[in-house]
Amino acid sequence: MYLLPIYLCFFSFLLSILFGKHLSSKGSILLNLLLLLCSLLVSFFICYEVFFLHINCYINFFTWISLGFLDIYWSFLFDSLSSIMLIVILLVSFCANFYSVEYMLYEPHKIRFFSYLSLFKFTMLMLVTSNTLLQYLMVKIKN
């Protein structure tokens, strides 16, 4: 449940970049906004759990680097700062996407624009929730 906002932004990117032509521009934009709204609602629930139920979540995906005594994991941390940043990023992104619908009305490459916005949201969420400096640097280099 904690990784759902990250997954939804990535699925929004994949669906709009792969099937955007089949969905049409309106369908792709609507799908993008709907998945963004769902991830925003889930992030509100995450913030509720972190602040009021005092649940910090630490998720280990896998061991990324293992050299003798050094183990670096691909991991995520959801604490008070990252949960607030989830809401801030997704709320500002929702406002920007909603504004961009009218702004990009006559642009021929709307689908690509909104899919790149979804990819940007995905990398921002990965950046905010990453637990290791190496994972942070890898996301930073890819941007």
Secondary structure, 3 states (H helix, E strand, C coil): CCCHHHHHHHHHHHHHHHHHHHHHHHHHHHHHHHHHHHHHHHHHHHHHHHHHCCCCEEEEEEEEEEECCEEEEEEEEECHHHHHHHHHHHHHHHHHHHHHHHHCCCCCCHHHHHHHHHHHHHHHHHHHHECCHHHHHHHHHHC
